[in-house]
């Protein structure tokens, strides 16, 4: 069968609150060390999606895309967040 994954990227300050349990302490120390040397950190996260979740998300997304008033972009952003 097929499987679907949600893969996303972002700055550590944006991604950590979205990750259940946050970053491990070792990762936090590495991020701090990188930032002190002037490096920027990009976090990549992935999650396998089950069929029910994906089906519901697609239905909500298609409904938001079909909006014909000035709330369309807001509705799409709410679904994809």
Beta strands, then each sheet from edge to edge (+ up, - down):
strand 1: 4-11
strand 2: 42-49
sheet 1: 1+ 2-
end
